[in-house]
């Protein structure tokens, strides 16, 4: 006899760092396959987690390879920032963006530049075989972040600078805000919709988990004449 149609739907869900709950159906109580079902679900979840981690690492490697970073200090901050960002609950949506980072010390404030790449432009650049694979109905945005100043021996301030520019880039255009908006729970959507670009930037920094680093940046900037 084959497996039931619901086989594999039994799941363990983490509530916090120390507690889990099992998502089950009423019929699971009398099912003779419940142990195999849970074991199979765990295996699928682990494989998906491994794929997500590999995708994250590949994306980070590509960003670093195509960026221009001079100092080891900024480079190490950038690696940690990207790893934490893509692991955050609303960081995965940034896979739809192409970020590049350039360090050009000019003793000026950092800045960013967003360049929309339309589907029409993609079709002009890609061969027909690649166009048919789809997945870029709206195109995407190339986001270039320029580091024109760093804070020696202050990694938290440097990481706060990275977080600020990335959040500001996403919060400053319609496509970026729409990508964030689409993955938010309803209560956050109503709040996010009412914010201006500055409030969205600060909100994203906090949601991504870089509030402490951002505060360090603000303290350093307050001492700069």
C-alpha positions in Angstrom: 0.0 0.0 0.0 1.4 3.4 -0.9 1.9 6.4 1.4 -1.0 8.7 2.3 -1.4 12.0 0.4 -0.7 13.9 3.5 2.6 12.1 4.1 5.3 14.7 5.0 2.9 17.4 6.2 3.8 16.8 9.8 6.2 19.5 10.9 8.2 20.7 13.9 8.1 24.5 14.3 10.5 26.4 16.5 8.8 28.8 18.8 12.1 30.2 20.2 15.6 29.1 20.9 14.5 26.3 23.4 11.0 25.3 22.5 9.3 23.7 19.5 5.8 22.7 18.6 4.4 20.1 16.1 2.1 21.2 13.4 -0.2 18.2 12.9 -3.7 17.3 11.6 -6.4 15.6 13.7 -5.9 12.3 11.8 -2.3 12.2 12.8 -3.3 10.9 16.3 -4.2 7.5 14.9 -1.8 7.3 12.0 0.5 4.4 11.9 3.0 6.3 9.7 3.5 9.2 12.1 7.1 8.4 13.0 8.2 7.9 9.4 6.2 11.0 8.4 8.0 13.2 11.0 11.4 11.8 10.1 10.7 12.5 6.4 9.6 16.0 7.1 12.7 16.7 9.2 14.9 15.4 6.3 13.1 17.7 3.8 13.5 20.7 6.1 17.2 20.1 6.6 17.7 19.7 2.8 15.9 23.0 2.2 17.9 24.7 4.9 21.1 23.5 3.3 20.0 24.8 -0.1 19.1 28.2 1.4 22.5 28.4 3.1 24.3 27.5 -0.1 22.3 30.1 -2.0 23.2 32.7 0.6 26.9 31.9 0.5 26.9 32.0 -3.3 25.2 35.4 -3.3 27.7 36.7 -0.7 30.7 35.4 -2.7 29.4 37.0 -5.9 28.9 40.3 -4.2 32.4 40.3 -2.7 34.0 39.2 -6.0 32.4 42.0 -7.9 32.8 44.7 -5.3 35.9 46.9 -4.8 36.9 46.9 -1.2 40.4 48.2 -0.3 40.7 47.7 3.5 40.5 44.5 5.4 38.5 46.4 8.1 35.6 47.2 5.7 35.9 43.8 4.0 35.4 41.9 7.3 32.5 44.1 8.3 30.9 43.6 4.9 31.2 39.8 5.2 29.6 39.8 8.6 26.9 42.2 7.6 25.8 40.2 4.5 25.8 37.0 6.4 23.6 38.5 9.2 21.4 40.4 6.7 20.5 37.4 4.5 19.8 35.3 7.7 17.3 37.9 9.1 13.5 37.3 8.6 13.1 40.1 6.1 16.6 39.9 4.6 15.9 37.1 2.1 13.9 39.5 -0.1 17.1 41.3 -1.0 18.1 38.4 -3.2 16.0 40.2 -5.8 18.5 43.1 -5.7 22.1 43.1 -6.9 24.3 44.9 -4.4 27.9 46.0 -5.2 30.1 47.8 -2.7 33.0 50.2 -3.6 35.4 51.7 -1.2 36.7 55.1 -2.5 38.3 57.0 0.4 37.6 60.7 -0.2 37.0 61.8 3.4 33.3 62.4 2.6 30.1 60.8 3.7 29.0 57.4 2.3 26.4 57.3 -0.4 24.5 54.9 -2.7 23.2 54.7 -6.2 20.3 52.6 -7.5 20.0 51.7 -11.2 16.8 50.0 -12.4 17.4 47.2 -14.9 14.1 46.7 -16.8 12.9 43.5 -18.3 13.3 45.0 -21.8 17.0 45.7 -21.1 17.5 42.2 -19.8 16.0 40.8 -23.0 18.4 42.9 -25.1 21.4 41.6 -23.1 20.5 38.0 -22.6 20.3 35.2 -25.3 16.8 33.9 -26.0 17.5 30.7 -24.1 18.1 32.7 -20.9 15.1 34.9 -21.5 12.7 32.0 -21.6 13.6 30.9 -18.0 11.8 34.0 -16.8 11.7 34.9 -13.1 12.4 38.6 -13.7 9.0 40.0 -14.6 9.7 43.3 -13.0 13.4 43.4 -13.7 15.7 44.2 -10.8 17.7 47.0 -9.3 21.5 47.3 -9.3 22.4 49.0 -6.1 25.9 50.5 -5.7 27.0 51.5 -2.2 30.1 53.8 -2.0 32.2 53.9 1.2 33.9 57.3 1.1 35.0 57.2 4.7 35.6 54.5 7.3 36.1 54.5 11.1 39.5 52.9 12.0 39.4 50.4 14.8 35.7 50.8 15.2 34.0 47.8 13.4 30.6 48.6 14.9 30.5 52.0 13.4 31.7 50.7 10.0 29.0 48.0 10.1 26.4 50.6 11.1 27.5 52.6 8.0 27.0 49.6 5.8 23.6 48.8 7.3 22.5 52.4 6.9 23.4 52.7 3.3 21.8 49.4 2.3 18.6 50.2 4.2 18.5 53.7 2.7 18.9 52.3 -0.8 16.0 49.9 -0.4 13.8 52.5 1.3 14.4 55.2 -1.3 12.6 53.7 -4.3 9.2 52.1 -5.0 10.5 48.7 -6.1 12.6 48.3 -3.0 9.8 49.2 -0.6 7.4 47.0 -2.5 9.7 44.0 -2.2 9.8 44.6 1.6 6.1 45.3 1.9 5.2 42.0 0.1 6.7 39.8 2.8 5.5 41.7 5.9 2.8 40.5 8.2 -0.4 42.6 8.1 0.3 44.5 11.3 3.7 45.6 10.0 2.3 46.5 6.5 0.0 49.1 7.9 2.8 50.7 9.9 5.4 50.5 7.0 3.0 52.1 4.6 2.7 55.2 6.7 6.4 55.8 7.0 8.5 58.2 5.0 11.9 57.1 3.6 13.9 58.1 6.7 11.6 56.2 9.0 11.6 53.2 6.7 15.4 53.3 6.7 15.6 53.3 10.5 12.9 50.6 10.8 14.7 48.3 8.4 18.0 48.7 10.3 16.2 47.7 13.5 14.4 44.7 11.8 17.6 43.5 10.3 19.2 43.5 13.7 21.8 46.4 13.3 20.4 49.0 15.7 23.4 48.8 18.1 25.8 49.3 15.1 23.7 52.2 13.8 23.9 53.9 17.2 27.7 53.5 17.1 27.7 55.1 13.7 25.7 58.1 14.9 28.1 58.6 17.8 31.1 58.6 15.5 29.4 60.9 13.0 28.6 63.4 15.8 32.3 63.8 16.5 33.2 64.4 12.9 33.6 68.1 12.0 
